[in-house]
Amino acid sequence: MALPILETATFELTLPSKDVKVKFRPFLVKEEKILLQALESGSNTEMTNALKQIVHACTFGNLDINTLPTFDVEYVFLQIRAKSVGEITKLRLLCPDDKTTYGEVEIDLSKVEVHVDENHTNNIVVDEKKKIGIVMSYPTINSVDPENLGKTGLKTKQMFDMLANTVYQVYEGDKIQSAGDYTKDELNKFLESLDSKAFKKINEFFDTMPRLKQDIELENPKTKVKSKLTLAGLSDFFVSPSLTNR
């Protein structure tokens, strides 16, 4: 006889960057295999590729992963994972009070949200007198070095490399020009002409942009000291499915 066809449950979420609802399904054994192989490789590049494949497949190919902000992709993946292997996961974290003991904390992945810093803005004025500024777009999964995905405090070279892909518009007063109208060399020369105050504003854009974030309390099993920690970025919430709920 023919093999039976198995039905897979579908769920719905709303993208953090815009009010768009997306249907998704839990990942299957074939996708879990991709994930586990990426974990075993220890390569951030392999993990990024696995992330893209799984999100694309589990959203039925309806999301253009390459154009979504990284925080959208991370959020979607976390929701897929929650429905695939359980919403409650245990994380083993280093206790900050003695920096030697590890404690465990349970996280409800379904309740993890994307947070935006109240001081965050993508409109960066670089010359107030001449009213010159740039409007930033959010990094996509293709514009971020896998080694730096979800990190804050990027180094200068990394910042300039990312800037080349994330400047959306350059304006002077009422005159607005798309970044695509300039060559990469022209953009780099413009960015290199910025003073330290303007460049600090650009750093703040990246450091405060939306990201997965949740405050937790971790108790040291030896000292019983309770510490407050902040989990931020997909890597802080990520645990191999095979290790979940043990």
Backbone torsions as a table, in degrees:
resi	resn	phi	psi	omega
1	MET	NA	161.1	178.6
2	ALA	-73.2	148.7	177.6
3	LEU	-64.9	140.2	-180.0
4	PRO	-66.0	150.4	177.8
5	ILE	-94.1	122.6	-178.0
6	LEU	-91.7	135.0	178.1
7	GLU	-89.2	142.3	179.5
8	THR	-116.4	132.2	179.5
9	ALA	-65.0	148.3	175.4
10	THR	-119.2	148.2	-178.8
11	PHE	-131.5	177.0	-178.4
12	GLU	-137.7	141.6	176.2
13	LEU	-138.0	167.6	177.0
14	THR	-114.6	128.2	179.6
15	LEU	-61.8	134.2	-179.2
16	PRO	-62.4	-32.8	-174.2
17	SER	-77.6	-19.4	-178.7
18	LYS	-160.4	160.0	-175.7
19	ASP	-81.2	68.4	179.9
20	VAL	-124.1	125.9	-179.8
21	LYS	-88.1	139.3	-176.9
22	VAL	-129.8	131.7	175.6
23	LYS	-88.3	144.4	179.3
24	PHE	-149.0	165.6	177.5
25	ARG	-128.1	160.1	173.6
26	PRO	-65.1	157.0	177.5
27	PHE	-78.0	151.0	-178.0
28	LEU	-96.0	-179.5	-178.4
29	VAL	-58.4	-38.5	-178.4
30	LYS	-64.9	-35.4	177.8
31	GLU	-76.1	-35.1	176.7
32	GLU	-63.8	-35.0	177.5
33	LYS	-62.5	-43.1	178.3
34	ILE	-60.8	-42.4	-178.6
35	LEU	-65.3	-46.4	-178.5
36	LEU	-64.9	-38.9	178.1
37	GLN	-64.2	-38.0	178.1
38	ALA	-66.6	-39.9	178.3
39	LEU	-63.8	-42.6	-179.1
40	GLU	-64.8	-31.0	-178.5
41	SER	-69.7	-27.7	-177.9
42	GLY	71.4	10.4	-177.2
43	SER	-98.8	128.3	176.1
44	ASN	-66.7	-31.3	176.9
45	THR	-64.6	-43.2	177.6
46	GLU	-64.0	-38.1	178.4
47	MET	-64.9	-40.3	178.8
48	THR	-64.6	-42.8	178.3
49	ASN	-64.0	-39.7	177.8
50	ALA	-64.2	-41.8	178.7
51	LEU	-58.1	-46.5	-179.1
52	LYS	-64.0	-44.3	-179.2
53	GLN	-63.1	-44.8	-175.7
54	ILE	-68.8	-44.7	179.5
55	VAL	-63.0	-42.5	179.1
56	HIS	-60.8	-47.5	-177.2
57	ALA	-68.2	-42.7	-173.5
58	CYS	-79.6	-10.3	172.5
59	THR	-105.1	19.3	174.0
60	PHE	61.2	28.0	177.4
61	GLY	72.2	14.2	-175.8
62	ASN	-90.6	-4.3	178.5
63	LEU	-111.9	135.2	174.2
64	ASP	-88.2	91.5	-174.2
65	ILE	-58.3	-33.0	-174.1
66	ASN	-71.9	-17.4	-178.5
67	THR	-108.8	-8.2	-179.3
68	LEU	-77.1	146.2	172.1
69	PRO	-58.8	149.3	-177.9
70	THR	-57.3	-36.2	-177.7
71	PHE	-68.9	-28.4	173.9
72	ASP	-65.1	-47.9	-178.3
73	VAL	-62.1	-43.9	-179.7
74	GLU	-63.4	-41.6	-179.9
75	TYR	-64.5	-45.6	179.6
76	VAL	-61.0	-44.4	-179.8
77	PHE	-61.7	-41.7	-178.6
78	LEU	-63.6	-38.2	178.4
79	GLN	-69.0	-38.1	176.7
80	ILE	-62.1	-45.6	-179.0
81	ARG	-62.7	-39.9	-179.8
82	ALA	-61.2	-40.1	-179.8
83	LYS	-79.7	-15.4	-176.9
84	SER	-88.4	-44.4	-173.0
85	VAL	-127.2	9.3	176.3
86	GLY	117.5	136.5	-177.3
87	GLU	-74.7	-29.0	179.9
88	ILE	-96.4	125.3	178.8
89	THR	-130.0	150.5	177.8
90	LYS	-102.2	131.2	176.2
91	LEU	-112.8	138.7	177.2
92	ARG	-104.3	112.7	-171.7
93	LEU	-123.5	151.0	178.0
94	LEU	-74.8	128.2	-179.9
95	CYS	-75.4	125.0	-175.4
96	PRO	-71.7	-17.2	-175.7
97	ASP	-72.3	-37.6	177.8
98	ASP	-117.4	-10.1	176.4
99	LYS	56.8	23.7	176.4
100	THR	-132.2	-28.0	-176.1
101	THR	-95.9	142.0	176.5
102	TYR	-103.9	138.8	176.2
103	GLY	-121.9	163.9	-179.8
104	GLU	-112.3	144.8	177.5
105	VAL	-140.7	143.5	178.4
106	GLU	-97.1	136.2	-179.6
107	ILE	-123.0	133.5	173.3
108	ASP	-91.2	101.7	-174.7
109	LEU	-62.6	-27.4	-178.1
110	SER	-68.9	-16.9	-177.6
111	LYS	-103.1	0.5	178.2
112	VAL	-75.5	128.3	-176.7
113	GLU	-118.2	165.0	172.5
114	VAL	-89.2	123.5	-178.0
115	HIS	-107.6	146.2	177.9
116	VAL	-118.5	128.0	176.8
117	ASP	-61.7	137.6	-176.5
118	GLU	-63.9	-21.2	179.4
119	ASN	-95.4	6.0	-175.4
120	HIS	-74.4	138.9	173.7
121	THR	-150.6	147.3	176.7
122	ASN	-102.8	4.0	176.6
123	ASN	-103.3	107.6	-172.8
124	ILE	-112.5	112.7	177.9
125	VAL	-83.8	120.3	-177.5
126	VAL	-102.8	-16.1	175.8
127	ASP	-147.4	101.6	-174.6
128	GLU	-68.7	-34.8	-179.0
129	LYS	-65.5	-45.5	-179.0
130	LYS	-89.9	-2.0	-178.9
131	LYS	56.1	46.0	177.6
132	ILE	-99.2	135.6	180.0
133	GLY	-158.7	174.9	177.2
134	ILE	-130.1	146.4	174.6
135	VAL	-108.8	126.1	-175.9
136	MET	-95.9	146.4	167.2
137	SER	-102.4	159.8	-178.1
138	TYR	-79.8	143.6	177.7
139	PRO	-58.8	142.1	173.5
140	THR	-100.4	173.2	-177.9
141	ILE	-65.7	-21.6	178.7
142	ASN	-86.4	-19.0	-176.9
143	SER	-95.7	-1.4	-179.4
144	VAL	-111.0	130.0	173.0
145	ASP	-59.2	127.4	-179.1
146	PRO	-51.9	-29.3	179.9
147	GLU	-68.2	-19.1	-175.0
148	ASN	-113.8	6.2	-177.0
149	LEU	-60.9	122.2	177.4
150	GLY	84.2	0.6	-177.7
151	LYS	-91.9	158.7	172.9
152	THR	-114.0	170.0	176.4
153	GLY	66.4	49.9	-179.7
154	LEU	-68.3	152.4	177.8
155	LYS	-75.4	165.4	-172.5
156	THR	-58.3	-48.7	-179.4
157	LYS	-61.0	-42.4	178.7
158	GLN	-62.9	-38.5	179.0
159	MET	-62.9	-46.1	-179.3
160	PHE	-66.1	-38.6	177.8
161	ASP	-61.5	-41.9	179.7
162	MET	-71.9	-36.3	179.9
163	LEU	-59.0	-37.9	-179.2
164	ALA	-58.8	-25.7	-178.5
165	ASN	-102.2	-9.3	-173.0
166	THR	-119.2	-5.0	171.5
167	VAL	-71.0	123.9	-176.8
168	TYR	-97.5	-46.6	-179.7
169	GLN	-142.5	153.6	171.3
170	VAL	-123.5	132.4	-178.2
171	TYR	-132.8	155.5	173.5
172	GLU	-138.6	104.2	-173.7
173	GLY	65.9	-124.5	179.4
174	ASP	-89.4	-5.3	-179.9
175	LYS	-85.7	121.0	-178.2
176	ILE	-119.4	130.1	-179.0
177	GLN	-125.3	135.4	176.7
178	SER	-71.3	141.2	178.8
179	ALA	-61.2	-26.3	179.2
180	GLY	-67.9	-13.1	179.0
181	ASP	-82.1	-7.7	-179.8
182	TYR	-111.0	153.5	173.4
183	THR	-77.5	163.0	178.8
184	LYS	-62.5	-35.5	179.2
185	ASP	-65.8	-40.3	178.7
186	GLU	-64.8	-42.2	178.3
187	LEU	-64.0	-42.4	179.8
188	ASN	-62.3	-41.3	179.2
189	LYS	-64.9	-38.8	178.1
190	PHE	-64.4	-45.2	-178.7
191	LEU	-66.7	-36.9	179.5
192	GLU	-70.0	-17.3	179.5
193	SER	-85.8	-4.6	-179.4
194	LEU	-70.8	148.3	175.6
195	ASP	-83.7	173.6	-174.3
196	SER	-64.5	-32.1	179.7
197	LYS	-65.2	-43.3	179.1
198	ALA	-66.9	-40.9	-179.4
199	PHE	-66.5	-31.5	176.6
200	LYS	-63.8	-37.8	177.7
201	LYS	-62.7	-37.0	178.6
202	ILE	-67.5	-42.2	175.8
203	ASN	-58.1	-40.8	-179.3
204	GLU	-65.7	-33.5	176.4
205	PHE	-58.5	-47.4	-179.3
206	PHE	-71.0	-38.0	-176.7
207	ASP	-71.7	-25.6	-176.2
208	THR	-108.8	1.6	-176.4
209	MET	-66.3	159.6	-176.1
210	PRO	-53.2	140.0	177.0
211	ARG	-157.6	156.5	173.0
212	LEU	-58.3	131.0	-176.6
213	LYS	-155.4	139.2	174.8
214	GLN	-155.3	134.0	176.3
215	ASP	-86.4	136.1	-179.6
216	ILE	-133.2	165.6	174.0
217	GLU	-118.2	126.5	-177.7
218	LEU	-116.5	126.5	179.3
219	GLU	-102.2	128.7	176.7
220	ASN	-72.9	118.5	-177.2
221	PRO	-64.4	-19.1	179.7
222	LYS	-92.8	-51.0	-175.0
223	THR	-90.3	-16.0	-177.3
224	LYS	67.1	11.6	176.6
225	VAL	-75.8	133.4	178.9
226	LYS	-101.1	129.7	-178.9
227	SER	-122.1	145.1	176.2
228	LYS	-96.1	129.1	-179.5
229	LEU	-125.7	157.5	175.0
230	THR	-119.0	121.5	174.4
231	LEU	-91.1	130.7	-177.4
232	ALA	-144.2	131.8	-179.0
233	GLY	88.6	153.4	-175.0
234	LEU	-58.3	-38.5	-176.0
235	SER	-60.5	-30.7	-179.8
236	ASP	-71.3	-26.1	-178.2
237	PHE	-99.4	-9.5	-170.7
238	PHE	-81.8	129.2	175.0
239	VAL	-136.8	139.2	178.4
240	SER	-56.7	133.4	178.6
241	PRO	-54.6	-32.1	-177.5
242	SER	-71.1	-14.0	-178.8
243	LEU	-103.3	-0.8	-173.7
244	THR	-75.0	141.4	172.4
245	ASN	59.9	33.6	176.0
246	ARG	-93.4	NA	NA
